[in-house]
Amino acid sequence: MVQNRLERGLEMMDRVVGPSAHHVQDSLADIAPDLGRLLAEYFGDIYGRSGLDRKSREIVTVAALTALGKLPQLKVHIKAAIHVGCTEEEIIELLMQMVLYAGFPASLNGVAIAKEVFCEINQEGEGTNA
């Protein structure tokens, strides 16, 4: 059976982001359902490509969101990075690397978000692979 773009995107979101994958799409259902659909479809289109593995895609995404200062999305993608195999140490190194390219404020904001994510994950009992 051939999956449509939305189904493929939702499946990919589950694989990369984990159990909370549909939160963003669900939060848009009452105000901008087409935006939620587009988000899932494009997510599947990009993350389904074979040029990079999921861990590499999340490293790139965390770096870009850090540089752009997109903190709510950064939190989601730090969790996703852990879900696809990044360690806490790798995430902190990535955020330290951002000092050179995005500056201290962006790096410090990223570390603060990472600390919050690490604490949440540890409280949930999922643990991390640091």
ChimeraX commands (.cxc) that place a marker at each C-alpha (Angstrom):
marker #1 position 0.00,0.00,0.00 radius 0.5
marker #1 position 1.37,3.39,-0.97 radius 0.5
marker #1 position 1.40,5.93,1.84 radius 0.5
marker #1 position 0.32,9.46,1.17 radius 0.5
marker #1 position 2.61,12.35,2.13 radius 0.5
marker #1 position 0.75,13.09,5.37 radius 0.5
marker #1 position 0.90,9.48,6.60 radius 0.5
marker #1 position 4.58,9.23,5.68 radius 0.5
marker #1 position 5.30,12.54,7.42 radius 0.5
marker #1 position 3.48,11.57,10.61 radius 0.5
marker #1 position 5.29,8.24,10.67 radius 0.5
marker #1 position 8.65,9.97,10.24 radius 0.5
marker #1 position 7.80,12.47,12.98 radius 0.5
marker #1 position 7.08,9.56,15.32 radius 0.5
marker #1 position 10.44,7.97,14.49 radius 0.5
marker #1 position 12.46,11.16,14.93 radius 0.5
marker #1 position 10.67,13.22,17.56 radius 0.5
marker #1 position 9.18,10.36,19.54 radius 0.5
marker #1 position 5.96,10.15,21.53 radius 0.5
marker #1 position 5.25,13.90,21.47 radius 0.5
marker #1 position 5.53,14.11,17.67 radius 0.5
marker #1 position 1.96,15.13,17.01 radius 0.5
marker #1 position 1.80,17.88,19.64 radius 0.5
marker #1 position 2.58,20.71,17.22 radius 0.5
marker #1 position 0.22,19.43,14.56 radius 0.5
marker #1 position -2.54,18.89,17.15 radius 0.5
marker #1 position -2.01,22.39,18.54 radius 0.5
marker #1 position -2.70,23.82,15.08 radius 0.5
marker #1 position -5.85,21.77,14.42 radius 0.5
marker #1 position -8.31,24.42,15.58 radius 0.5
marker #1 position -6.59,27.45,14.08 radius 0.5
marker #1 position -4.39,26.43,11.13 radius 0.5
marker #1 position -4.96,22.76,10.25 radius 0.5
marker #1 position -3.42,23.18,6.81 radius 0.5
marker #1 position -0.20,24.44,8.42 radius 0.5
marker #1 position -0.10,21.31,10.60 radius 0.5
marker #1 position -0.62,19.11,7.54 radius 0.5
marker #1 position 2.10,20.94,5.60 radius 0.5
marker #1 position 4.49,20.63,8.54 radius 0.5
marker #1 position 4.03,16.86,8.69 radius 0.5
marker #1 position 4.27,16.45,4.91 radius 0.5
marker #1 position 7.45,18.49,4.56 radius 0.5
marker #1 position 8.97,16.84,7.63 radius 0.5
marker #1 position 8.47,13.46,5.96 radius 0.5
marker #1 position 9.80,14.74,2.63 radius 0.5
marker #1 position 13.03,16.06,4.16 radius 0.5
marker #1 position 13.70,13.51,6.91 radius 0.5
marker #1 position 12.86,10.68,4.52 radius 0.5
marker #1 position 15.73,11.55,2.20 radius 0.5
marker #1 position 18.74,9.24,2.18 radius 0.5
marker #1 position 21.56,11.82,2.11 radius 0.5
marker #1 position 21.93,12.14,5.90 radius 0.5
marker #1 position 21.00,9.86,8.76 radius 0.5
marker #1 position 18.47,11.06,11.37 radius 0.5
marker #1 position 21.14,11.84,13.97 radius 0.5
marker #1 position 23.02,14.06,11.52 radius 0.5
marker #1 position 19.78,15.81,10.53 radius 0.5
marker #1 position 19.01,16.56,14.17 radius 0.5
marker #1 position 22.53,17.87,14.82 radius 0.5
marker #1 position 22.10,20.27,11.89 radius 0.5
marker #1 position 18.62,21.24,13.08 radius 0.5
marker #1 position 19.74,21.92,16.66 radius 0.5
marker #1 position 22.62,24.05,15.38 radius 0.5
marker #1 position 20.37,26.06,13.06 radius 0.5
marker #1 position 17.67,26.63,15.68 radius 0.5
marker #1 position 20.34,27.68,18.18 radius 0.5
marker #1 position 21.76,30.22,15.74 radius 0.5
marker #1 position 18.29,31.52,14.90 radius 0.5
marker #1 position 17.25,31.73,18.56 radius 0.5
marker #1 position 14.14,29.60,17.98 radius 0.5
marker #1 position 13.90,28.36,21.55 radius 0.5
marker #1 position 10.54,26.49,21.62 radius 0.5
marker #1 position 11.50,24.55,18.50 radius 0.5
marker #1 position 15.01,24.05,19.87 radius 0.5
marker #1 position 13.58,22.26,22.89 radius 0.5
marker #1 position 11.63,19.87,20.65 radius 0.5
marker #1 position 14.68,19.15,18.52 radius 0.5
marker #1 position 17.09,18.62,21.43 radius 0.5
marker #1 position 14.63,15.97,22.63 radius 0.5
marker #1 position 14.50,14.56,19.10 radius 0.5
marker #1 position 18.31,14.53,18.91 radius 0.5
marker #1 position 18.44,12.42,22.06 radius 0.5
marker #1 position 15.66,10.20,20.70 radius 0.5
marker #1 position 17.71,9.45,17.56 radius 0.5
marker #1 position 20.97,8.76,19.40 radius 0.5
marker #1 position 22.76,11.98,20.36 radius 0.5
marker #1 position 24.32,12.02,23.80 radius 0.5
marker #1 position 24.13,14.90,26.23 radius 0.5
marker #1 position 27.87,15.40,25.71 radius 0.5
marker #1 position 27.42,15.69,21.93 radius 0.5
marker #1 position 24.62,18.22,22.33 radius 0.5
marker #1 position 26.69,20.36,24.72 radius 0.5
marker #1 position 29.66,20.22,22.32 radius 0.5
marker #1 position 27.39,21.26,19.46 radius 0.5
marker #1 position 26.09,24.19,21.53 radius 0.5
marker #1 position 29.63,25.21,22.47 radius 0.5
marker #1 position 30.59,25.12,18.76 radius 0.5
marker #1 position 27.80,27.63,18.15 radius 0.5
marker #1 position 29.71,30.26,20.16 radius 0.5
marker #1 position 31.98,30.73,17.12 radius 0.5
marker #1 position 29.15,31.12,14.62 radius 0.5
marker #1 position 26.13,32.42,16.53 radius 0.5
marker #1 position 27.71,34.07,19.57 radius 0.5
marker #1 position 27.66,33.58,23.30 radius 0.5
marker #1 position 24.00,34.59,23.81 radius 0.5
marker #1 position 22.74,31.96,21.36 radius 0.5
marker #1 position 25.04,29.30,22.82 radius 0.5
marker #1 position 24.06,30.15,26.40 radius 0.5
marker #1 position 20.37,30.08,25.51 radius 0.5
marker #1 position 20.86,26.71,23.87 radius 0.5
marker #1 position 22.65,25.30,26.91 radius 0.5
marker #1 position 19.84,26.54,29.17 radius 0.5
marker #1 position 17.27,24.78,26.98 radius 0.5
marker #1 position 19.42,21.63,26.85 radius 0.5
marker #1 position 19.69,21.59,30.66 radius 0.5
marker #1 position 15.91,21.85,30.90 radius 0.5
marker #1 position 15.46,18.99,28.42 radius 0.5
marker #1 position 18.03,16.78,30.16 radius 0.5
marker #1 position 16.28,17.34,33.51 radius 0.5
marker #1 position 12.86,16.54,32.02 radius 0.5
marker #1 position 14.14,13.36,30.43 radius 0.5
marker #1 position 15.87,12.24,33.62 radius 0.5
marker #1 position 12.70,12.95,35.65 radius 0.5
marker #1 position 10.65,10.91,33.18 radius 0.5
marker #1 position 13.00,8.02,33.86 radius 0.5
marker #1 position 14.02,7.71,30.24 radius 0.5
marker #1 position 17.61,8.53,31.06 radius 0.5
marker #1 position 20.07,9.69,28.46 radius 0.5
marker #1 position 22.99,8.07,26.81 radius 0.5
marker #1 position 25.65,10.48,28.03 radius 0.5
marker link #1:1,2 radius 0.2
marker link #1:2,3 radius 0.2
marker link #1:3,4 radius 0.2
marker link #1:4,5 radius 0.2
marker link #1:5,6 radius 0.2
marker link #1:6,7 radius 0.2
marker link #1:7,8 radius 0.2
marker link #1:8,9 radius 0.2
marker link #1:9,10 radius 0.2
marker link #1:10,11 radius 0.2
marker link #1:11,12 radius 0.2
marker link #1:12,13 radius 0.2
marker link #1:13,14 radius 0.2
marker link #1:14,15 radius 0.2
marker link #1:15,16 radius 0.2
marker link #1:16,17 radius 0.2
marker link #1:17,18 radius 0.2
marker link #1:18,19 radius 0.2
marker link #1:19,20 radius 0.2
marker link #1:20,21 radius 0.2
marker link #1:21,22 radius 0.2
marker link #1:22,23 radius 0.2
marker link #1:23,24 radius 0.2
marker link #1:24,25 radius 0.2
marker link #1:25,26 radius 0.2
marker link #1:26,27 radius 0.2
marker link #1:27,28 radius 0.2
marker link #1:28,29 radius 0.2
marker link #1:29,30 radius 0.2
marker link #1:30,31 radius 0.2
marker link #1:31,32 radius 0.2
marker link #1:32,33 radius 0.2
marker link #1:33,34 radius 0.2
marker link #1:34,35 radius 0.2
marker link #1:35,36 radius 0.2
marker link #1:36,37 radius 0.2
marker link #1:37,38 radius 0.2
marker link #1:38,39 radius 0.2
marker link #1:39,40 radius 0.2
marker link #1:40,41 radius 0.2
marker link #1:41,42 radius 0.2
marker link #1:42,43 radius 0.2
marker link #1:43,44 radius 0.2
marker link #1:44,45 radius 0.2
marker link #1:45,46 radius 0.2
marker link #1:46,47 radius 0.2
marker link #1:47,48 radius 0.2
marker link #1:48,49 radius 0.2
marker link #1:49,50 radius 0.2
marker link #1:50,51 radius 0.2
marker link #1:51,52 radius 0.2
marker link #1:52,53 radius 0.2
marker link #1:53,54 radius 0.2
marker link #1:54,55 radius 0.2
marker link #1:55,56 radius 0.2
marker link #1:56,57 radius 0.2
marker link #1:57,58 radius 0.2
marker link #1:58,59 radius 0.2
marker link #1:59,60 radius 0.2
marker link #1:60,61 radius 0.2
marker link #1:61,62 radius 0.2
marker link #1:62,63 radius 0.2
marker link #1:63,64 radius 0.2
marker link #1:64,65 radius 0.2
marker link #1:65,66 radius 0.2
marker link #1:66,67 radius 0.2
marker link #1:67,68 radius 0.2
marker link #1:68,69 radius 0.2
marker link #1:69,70 radius 0.2
marker link #1:70,71 radius 0.2
marker link #1:71,72 radius 0.2
marker link #1:72,73 radius 0.2
marker link #1:73,74 radius 0.2
marker link #1:74,75 radius 0.2
marker link #1:75,76 radius 0.2
marker link #1:76,77 radius 0.2
marker link #1:77,78 radius 0.2
marker link #1:78,79 radius 0.2
marker link #1:79,80 radius 0.2
marker link #1:80,81 radius 0.2
marker link #1:81,82 radius 0.2
marker link #1:82,83 radius 0.2
marker link #1:83,84 radius 0.2
marker link #1:84,85 radius 0.2
marker link #1:85,86 radius 0.2
marker link #1:86,87 radius 0.2
marker link #1:87,88 radius 0.2
marker link #1:88,89 radius 0.2
marker link #1:89,90 radius 0.2
marker link #1:90,91 radius 0.2
marker link #1:91,92 radius 0.2
marker link #1:92,93 radius 0.2
marker link #1:93,94 radius 0.2
marker link #1:94,95 radius 0.2
marker link #1:95,96 radius 0.2
marker link #1:96,97 radius 0.2
marker link #1:97,98 radius 0.2
marker link #1:98,99 radius 0.2
marker link #1:99,100 radius 0.2
marker link #1:100,101 radius 0.2
marker link #1:101,102 radius 0.2
marker link #1:102,103 radius 0.2
marker link #1:103,104 radius 0.2
marker link #1:104,105 radius 0.2
marker link #1:105,106 radius 0.2
marker link #1:106,107 radius 0.2
marker link #1:107,108 radius 0.2
marker link #1:108,109 radius 0.2
marker link #1:109,110 radius 0.2
marker link #1:110,111 radius 0.2
marker link #1:111,112 radius 0.2
marker link #1:112,113 radius 0.2
marker link #1:113,114 radius 0.2
marker link #1:114,115 radius 0.2
marker link #1:115,116 radius 0.2
marker link #1:116,117 radius 0.2
marker link #1:117,118 radius 0.2
marker link #1:118,119 radius 0.2
marker link #1:119,120 radius 0.2
marker link #1:120,121 radius 0.2
marker link #1:121,122 radius 0.2
marker link #1:122,123 radius 0.2
marker link #1:123,124 radius 0.2
marker link #1:124,125 radius 0.2
marker link #1:125,126 radius 0.2
marker link #1:126,127 radius 0.2
marker link #1:127,128 radius 0.2
marker link #1:128,129 radius 0.2
marker link #1:129,130 radius 0.2
view
